[in-house]
Amino acid sequence: MIFPDLMEHFYKVHVEPIIWAMLLMMIGFLVARLVSTSLVKSMIKHLTPQQSMLLKRIVFYLIVALFAASAVQELGFQIGAFLGAAGILTVAIGIASQTSMSNIISGVFMIGEKPFEVGHTVRVGDTQGEILSIDLLSVKIRTPDNTMVRIPNETLIKSSIINLSSFPIRRIDLKIGVAYKEDLERVKQVLFDVAYKNPLSLIEPKPSFLILGFGESAVDLQFSVWGSRPHFYELKNTIQVEIKKAFEEMGIEMPFPSRTLYTSAGINVLPTKLTSS
């Protein structure tokens, strides 16, 4: 009878707490996933994609942490001592990884400031693309050639960020050069006719015409049109094709750079001879 009693005692002291702890963790993961998903679905209309992602993660890890604390207590550990050791470990890790902590703090600031959201198109330095995710350490961007760029939050917080998706409409500035002999009022009318006929060009705000200056071989102009954000690149391509076609039909010259060379009379030019090696 001694051996069965020892086995029962061993089971109650060592095996049973481990089983309960494992069950608590499994239940915790299931409850955390269910609650976080349900909460986000119920508030999806009031949250941005990034806020939904952040709320889901916070709720999930908070519930898991509560069940983990219960599992640790089930194993016989004192929660107070465990939290104290975890705090000391966290401080040590924080000191050893100051860059990561800086990225986390920068990420918190960006999430609060909301300079962009998931799905927006941004330009940071030479990188332009769509925001895939905004995490505590970095932001992931998908470029137009379908490559993923990871930018640390600390770098973003120190950089100038151009958000191309903040407003529903964007302006296209076209630089155009016409010959000096052309009537600029006539050129202006042709440009406005092209803009009004393009279905992607907005009537309001109105297109604008600006004389930039006198270049070496042409009068430099800027013609600006407005379009909706989803059709920005389509409008930019089609209107340039239409402008070139309209200029050709109306006989408006778009000159290319040229040079005129003059030689002074009475100066003998040294003869040149091409030789092959």
C-alpha positions as CSV (number, residue, x, y, z in Angstrom):
1,M,0.0,0.0,0.0
2,I,3.0,2.3,0.4
3,F,3.8,2.4,-3.3
4,P,0.3,3.4,-4.4
5,D,0.1,6.0,-1.7
6,L,3.4,7.5,-2.9
7,M,2.2,7.5,-6.5
8,E,-1.0,9.3,-5.5
9,H,1.0,11.8,-3.4
10,F,3.4,12.4,-6.3
11,Y,0.5,12.8,-8.7
12,K,-1.3,15.4,-6.5
13,V,1.9,17.3,-5.7
14,H,3.7,17.3,-9.1
15,V,1.5,16.0,-12.0
16,E,-1.9,17.5,-11.2
17,P,-0.7,21.2,-10.9
18,I,1.1,20.8,-14.3
19,I,-2.0,19.4,-15.9
20,W,-4.1,22.3,-14.5
21,A,-1.6,24.9,-15.6
22,M,-1.6,23.5,-19.1
23,L,-5.4,23.5,-19.2
24,L,-5.5,27.0,-18.0
25,M,-3.1,28.2,-20.7
26,M,-5.0,26.4,-23.4
27,I,-8.3,27.8,-22.2
28,G,-6.6,31.2,-21.9
29,F,-5.5,31.2,-25.6
30,L,-9.0,30.2,-26.7
31,V,-10.8,32.8,-24.6
32,A,-8.3,35.5,-25.6
33,R,-8.8,34.8,-29.3
34,L,-12.6,34.6,-29.0
35,V,-12.9,37.8,-26.9
36,S,-10.4,39.9,-28.9
37,T,-12.0,38.9,-32.3
38,S,-15.5,39.5,-31.0
39,L,-14.6,42.9,-29.5
40,V,-13.0,44.1,-32.7
41,K,-15.9,42.9,-34.8
42,S,-18.4,44.8,-32.6
43,M,-16.4,48.0,-32.9
44,I,-15.1,47.7,-36.5
45,K,-17.3,50.7,-37.6
46,H,-15.7,53.0,-35.1
47,L,-12.1,52.1,-35.5
48,T,-9.4,52.4,-38.2
49,P,-7.7,49.2,-39.4
50,Q,-4.6,50.1,-37.3
51,Q,-6.7,50.7,-34.2
52,S,-8.5,47.5,-34.7
53,M,-5.2,45.6,-35.0
54,L,-3.8,47.3,-31.9
55,L,-6.9,46.7,-29.8
56,K,-7.0,43.0,-30.8
57,R,-3.4,42.5,-29.8
58,I,-3.8,44.3,-26.5
59,V,-6.9,42.4,-25.4
60,F,-5.4,39.1,-26.6
61,Y,-2.1,39.5,-24.7
62,L,-3.9,40.9,-21.6
63,I,-6.2,37.9,-21.3
64,V,-3.3,35.5,-21.9
65,A,-1.3,37.2,-19.2
66,L,-4.1,36.8,-16.7
67,F,-4.4,33.1,-17.4
68,A,-0.6,32.7,-17.4
69,A,-0.6,34.3,-13.9
70,S,-3.2,31.8,-12.7
71,A,-1.2,28.9,-14.2
72,V,2.0,30.1,-12.5
73,Q,0.1,30.3,-9.2
74,E,-1.3,26.8,-9.8
75,L,2.3,25.5,-10.1
76,G,3.0,26.8,-6.6
77,F,4.9,30.0,-7.4
78,Q,4.2,33.2,-5.5
79,I,2.9,35.8,-8.0
80,G,4.5,38.7,-6.1
81,A,8.0,37.2,-6.3
82,F,7.4,36.2,-9.9
83,L,6.4,39.7,-10.9
84,G,9.4,41.2,-9.1
85,A,11.8,38.9,-10.9
86,A,10.0,39.7,-14.2
87,G,10.3,43.4,-13.5
88,I,14.1,43.1,-12.9
89,L,14.4,41.1,-16.0
90,T,12.5,43.6,-18.0
91,V,14.7,46.5,-16.8
92,A,17.8,44.5,-17.7
93,I,16.5,43.8,-21.2
94,G,15.5,47.4,-21.6
95,I,18.9,48.6,-20.8
96,A,20.5,46.1,-23.1
97,S,18.3,47.0,-26.0
98,Q,17.9,50.8,-25.9
99,T,17.3,50.9,-29.7
100,S,14.3,48.6,-29.4
101,M,12.9,50.7,-26.5
102,S,13.3,53.8,-28.6
103,N,11.5,52.2,-31.5
104,I,8.7,51.1,-29.1
105,I,8.3,54.6,-27.7
106,S,8.3,56.1,-31.2
107,G,5.7,53.6,-32.3
108,V,3.4,54.6,-29.4
109,F,3.8,58.3,-30.4
110,M,3.0,57.5,-34.0
111,I,-0.1,55.4,-33.1
112,G,-1.3,58.3,-31.0
113,E,-0.5,61.0,-33.6
114,K,-1.8,58.9,-36.6
115,P,0.2,60.5,-39.4
116,F,-0.9,57.6,-41.6
117,E,-3.0,54.4,-41.4
118,V,-2.8,50.9,-42.8
119,G,-3.6,51.0,-46.5
120,H,-2.3,54.6,-47.0
121,T,0.4,55.4,-49.6
122,V,3.3,57.3,-48.1
123,R,6.7,58.5,-49.2
124,V,9.6,58.4,-46.7
125,G,12.9,59.6,-48.3
126,D,13.3,57.6,-51.5
127,T,10.8,55.0,-50.4
128,Q,7.2,55.1,-51.5
129,G,4.5,52.5,-51.1
130,E,1.5,51.2,-49.3
131,I,1.4,50.8,-45.5
132,L,1.0,47.1,-44.7
133,S,1.3,47.2,-40.9
134,I,2.2,49.6,-38.1
135,D,3.9,47.6,-35.3
136,L,5.6,48.7,-32.0
137,L,9.1,48.4,-33.5
138,S,8.7,49.2,-37.2
139,V,6.4,50.0,-40.1
140,K,6.2,47.7,-43.1
141,I,5.7,49.2,-46.6
142,R,5.0,47.5,-49.9
143,T,6.5,49.4,-52.8
144,P,5.0,49.6,-56.3
145,D,7.3,46.8,-57.5
146,N,5.9,44.5,-54.8
147,T,8.8,44.5,-52.4
148,M,8.5,44.9,-48.7
149,V,10.5,47.6,-46.9
150,R,10.8,47.7,-43.1
151,I,11.4,51.1,-41.6
152,P,12.2,51.4,-37.8
153,N,9.8,53.7,-35.9
154,E,12.7,55.7,-34.6
155,T,13.7,56.5,-38.2
156,L,10.1,57.5,-39.1
157,I,9.6,59.8,-36.1
158,K,12.7,61.7,-37.2
159,S,11.8,61.8,-40.9
160,S,9.5,63.9,-43.1
161,I,6.6,61.7,-44.1
162,I,4.5,62.6,-47.2
163,N,1.1,60.9,-47.0
164,L,-0.4,60.6,-50.5
165,S,-3.7,59.2,-49.2
166,S,-4.7,61.9,-46.6
167,F,-7.1,63.7,-48.9
168,P,-9.6,62.4,-51.5
169,I,-8.2,64.5,-54.4
170,R,-4.7,65.3,-55.7
171,R,-3.2,67.8,-58.1
172,I,-1.1,67.0,-61.1
173,D,1.5,69.6,-62.1
174,L,2.6,69.2,-65.8
175,K,5.7,71.1,-67.0
176,I,5.3,72.1,-70.6
177,G,7.5,74.0,-73.0
178,V,6.2,75.8,-76.1
179,A,8.1,77.7,-78.8
180,Y,8.6,81.5,-78.4
181,K,6.5,82.1,-81.5
182,E,3.3,80.6,-80.1
183,D,0.4,82.7,-78.8
184,L,0.3,81.8,-75.1
185,E,-3.4,82.7,-74.8
186,R,-4.2,80.2,-77.5
187,V,-2.0,77.6,-75.8
188,K,-3.8,78.2,-72.6
189,Q,-7.2,77.7,-74.2
190,V,-6.1,74.4,-75.8
191,L,-4.9,73.1,-72.5
192,F,-8.1,74.0,-70.7
193,D,-10.2,72.4,-73.5
194,V,-8.1,69.2,-73.1
195,A,-8.7,69.2,-69.3
196,Y,-12.5,69.8,-69.6
197,K,-12.9,66.9,-72.1
198,N,-11.0,64.4,-69.9
199,P,-13.6,62.6,-67.8
200,L,-11.1,62.0,-65.0
201,S,-10.2,65.7,-64.6
202,L,-12.2,67.5,-62.0
203,I,-14.1,70.7,-62.9
204,E,-13.7,71.9,-59.2
205,P,-11.0,72.8,-58.2
206,K,-10.4,74.4,-61.6
207,P,-7.3,73.7,-63.7
208,S,-4.6,76.4,-63.5
209,F,-2.2,77.8,-66.0
210,L,1.1,79.4,-64.9
211,I,4.0,80.9,-66.9
212,L,7.2,79.7,-65.1
213,G,9.7,81.7,-67.2
214,F,11.7,81.9,-70.4
215,G,13.9,78.9,-71.0
216,E,16.8,78.5,-73.4
217,S,14.7,77.1,-76.2
218,A,11.1,77.4,-75.0
219,V,8.6,79.3,-72.8
220,D,8.2,77.1,-69.7
221,L,4.7,76.6,-68.5
222,Q,3.0,74.7,-65.7
223,F,-0.5,73.3,-66.3
224,S,-2.2,71.8,-63.2
225,V,-5.3,69.6,-63.1
226,W,-7.1,67.9,-60.2
227,G,-8.2,64.4,-60.0
228,S,-9.6,61.8,-57.5
229,R,-6.9,59.8,-55.6
230,P,-7.8,56.4,-57.1
231,H,-7.5,57.7,-60.7
232,F,-4.4,59.9,-60.1
233,Y,-1.9,57.9,-62.3
234,E,-4.5,57.1,-65.0
235,L,-5.3,60.8,-65.3
236,K,-1.6,61.8,-65.3
237,N,-1.0,59.4,-68.2
238,T,-4.1,60.1,-70.3
239,I,-4.0,63.9,-70.1
240,Q,-0.3,64.1,-71.2
241,V,-1.2,62.0,-74.3
242,E,-4.2,64.2,-75.0
243,I,-2.1,67.4,-74.7
244,K,0.5,66.2,-77.1
245,K,-2.2,65.1,-79.6
246,A,-4.0,68.4,-79.3
247,F,-0.8,70.4,-79.8
248,E,0.0,68.4,-83.0
249,E,-3.5,69.0,-84.3
250,M,-3.4,72.7,-83.6
251,G,0.2,73.1,-84.9
252,I,1.6,74.2,-81.5
253,E,5.3,73.5,-81.4
254,M,7.0,71.9,-78.4
255,P,10.7,72.6,-79.1
256,F,13.6,70.6,-77.9
257,P,16.9,72.1,-76.7
258,S,19.0,73.5,-79.6
259,R,22.3,75.4,-80.0
260,T,23.4,78.0,-82.6
261,L,27.1,78.4,-83.1
262,Y,28.7,81.6,-84.4
263,T,32.3,82.1,-85.6
264,S,33.9,85.5,-85.8
265,A,35.0,86.7,-89.3
266,G,38.7,86.8,-90.0
267,I,39.6,84.1,-87.6
268,N,41.3,81.1,-89.1
269,V,39.9,77.9,-87.9
270,L,42.5,75.2,-87.4
271,P,42.0,72.3,-89.8
272,T,40.9,69.0,-88.2
273,K,41.5,65.6,-89.5
274,L,39.9,62.3,-88.3
275,T,42.3,59.4,-88.1
276,S,41.7,55.9,-87.2
277,S,44.0,54.0,-85.0
